[in-house]
Amino acid sequence: MTHHPSRESGEPAAAATSKPSPFPGDLPITDELVRQHKVSESEYRTIVATLGREPSYTELGVFSVMWSEHCSYKSSRVHLRRLPTKGPRVIQGPGENAGVVDIGDGFAAVFKMESHNHPSFIEPYQGAATGVGGILRDVFTMGARPIASLNSLRFGRPDHPRTPELLRGVVAGIGGYGNSFGVPTVGGEVSFDSKYDGNILVNAFTCGVVHKDRIFYGRASGIGNPILYVGAKTGRDGIHGATMASDEFGEGEVTGGGKGSESAKPGEEGIATAASLRSGVRSTMQVGDPFMGKLLLEACLELFQLDLLEGIQDMGAAGLTSSSVEMAGRAKNGIDIDLDRVPRRAKRMAPYEILLSESQERMLLVAKRGCEERVLEICKKWELDAAVIGHVTDTKRWVVRATPGFDPLADAKAAGARVAGESVVVCDIPIDILTDGAPVYDRPRVQAARKGGSEREAPAATRFTSPKAGSWGDELLALCGSPNLGSRRWIWKQYDHIVRGGTAVRPGGDAGVVRVPCELGDRVLYKYLAFSVDCNARQVENDPFVGGAMAVAESCRNVVCAGAEPIGLTDCLNFGNPERPEVMEQFARAIDGIAAACRALEVPVVSGNVSLYNETAGAAILPTPTIACVGLLADEKDVLTPWFKREGDTVIALGVRAGLAKGSDPLGGSEYAAWRTGSRGGAPVLDLELEARLQRLVLTLAREHVLASAHDVADGGLAVALAECCVTAPEGQRDVGARITLPAHDASVSTDGADAVSTAVQFFGETPSLILVSVAQEHVEHVLASARKASVSAEILGQTGGDALLVDAAGATRANLQVPLARLRRAREECLTSIVGE
């Protein structure tokens, strides 16, 4: 490979940069150095052609992070364009720090979800904590005060030796940052699978609320306006974090602690060279400070209130580089930065390190001209470092300067080395080539070969073995007590889910609900927002299109079951190596499924994140396109929860019960099949028109206040959903049992064990588009009539009451299960004990 195209083409050698760098530690550009920076040969040729010369060492680092998957989305942009992103409520779609949707009365919800997967696998506590901190900053950067957070977590198999450490560390990190910052964590999801053994997922979501006329954007507007650095000082932590997040793990990185115990630690003296970065991933780790993050929030909100700013951007992935480049790119302007003025905490930092550092709790502000002194005063009041480090230009170029030998933290002689006129240009790059002009790839795609051949194509039920007679109750207890289906109380008890006093529905249900005070003149309005996050990755693996659509449908369905109208989505698209055609096919098909469901349910995607290269030693994670939904309640009285409220209510199934959907394989891809047979394959079926009718029906009934409870049927099927309705009442409320009879129906599969199969399908099949509601006797006929009018199937299953769950399934021979509620609750509460202990 040759990285000197000027010499190949016969152009003058003067076109290349040959002058040695004045900054110690800068390395000469070699083939190996370019490879270490994850820049391909063709990409390097583009860099040289654009600059008209070879890049400097610092410029190579800048291209490395800005053209990484994490920052440029170069493998996904061509597909993301197919997502519906507009709608009557959309104020800001993808492309800003977060999406914004109208919630009425002059207010808007601002929300986004981001991944922090690789950092959390290397250092669980700090990886998860800084993921939470980053998404909080993305939201309040838009001018919104954060009001709720969620998380979506994936870990390896429960008995993997690293799973306990990773689970404890991630949960502690989420709680440690979010609790200290003061934003309630109101929900989330957790799943375990062997395909996450070498690459866990940590996806963090935050929503805030802002007045519509006080939204701020990440734009470097106004030629000559001053650019200010605000927040924590810059250190060596997090250098090349964006590049690391766009790379897969090697064989030696799966046992914990990553590579490179000799690598530079945050704040340590010395130059962090590319070679040292690539040999030690711990040097890419960020360290969060939630208390400084809170000060930064309050300072920014005060600055917003005083109308001193033209633009603002979080220094997240790629730090000062990405924040300044993206702000200039959105405004179609240029930026001139003086690195000598950047507050720092480590001695002898080179320009490469200052620009690529991902030290946390930092913001880049564009102030209105003449307002910079007032901005500095407010930052001082909140005990934040702040400095004017540059200005907006009309050049459409990103120009960075620094003075060789200048170090404000070194001895007096070195600190005084800065002399007017002695600074040199260390980067001079057209803005466009770092933003819209970055590479875009439509990578090859091919459908993955089916593993196991015909075995994968066969319905899961054909591999089913009947349990012993009378043991269906034991089957239910085992499922309810499994790590994937049991209670998450051990997790959410470590989160502050009631801080700020607005949490109306706490974790443990279908969706969290938060009451938000909105000041309107001299009065306060209360808005109620619902939040849910979801993805059945095993179904995505089986059929990426249907699985992607199911993730949207279930997240929206959960919000509807809380009494809210879905008004906007954000996604976190977690996949393996996009250079493998089968992974790219999964990604593209999942995007199409998401888009189809969004159109059917009339809900747009307004923000999101793509996380690729989630694999270790060539083994990819399950494709996991996580979807978070924000819903708006019309009235406080519309709030619904999943648990049965009282005895004597009628239980009704709205939608299609397992086995009735034409062409379905109801046990395929189900938790039950995976547990009983080891089967992962299946053929999920989703009728999006039915799903839309079902969700509209339940939302109408919620607003008519005729439902006592609502709960969607998902992982574990109908029996598990019924168990959850019986035993998820919050502390201080009594659990209520139920007596259920399931009418006989064709299980859609025929085997020698047809009766057992039919029972398993009815109890544990996971066909989507099914919601359980409980209804007082006087409202039953109205609910049934409303369902008929909406063309949604409705079946009366039984009544609530008693201290046990009893379910009879009709068939050639009747099968039943009967489990005391106390045993169900205990099984659910102890589901993580085998991983984290008592």
Beta strands, then each sheet from edge to edge (+ up, - down):
strand 1: 90-92
strand 2: 99-104
strand 3: 107-115
strand 4: 145-155
strand 5: 185-192
strand 6: 201-211
strand 7: 226-231
strand 8: 309-314
strand 9: 334-338
strand 10: 362-367
strand 11: 385-393
strand 12: 397-402
strand 13: 424-430
strand 14: 503-505
strand 15: 512-520
strand 16: 523-534
strand 17: 565-574
strand 18: 605-611
strand 19: 615-616
strand 20: 619-620
strand 21: 624-633
strand 22: 650-655
strand 23: 709-712
strand 24: 738-742
strand 25: 770-775
strand 26: 794-800
strand 27: 804-809
strand 28: 815-820
sheet 1: 1+ 2- 3+ 6- 4+ 5+
sheet 2: 8+ 10- 7+ 11- 9+ 12+ 13-
sheet 3: 14+ 15- 16+ 21- 17+ 18+
sheet 4: 19+ 20-
sheet 5: 23+ 25- 22+ 26- 24+ 27+ 28-
end
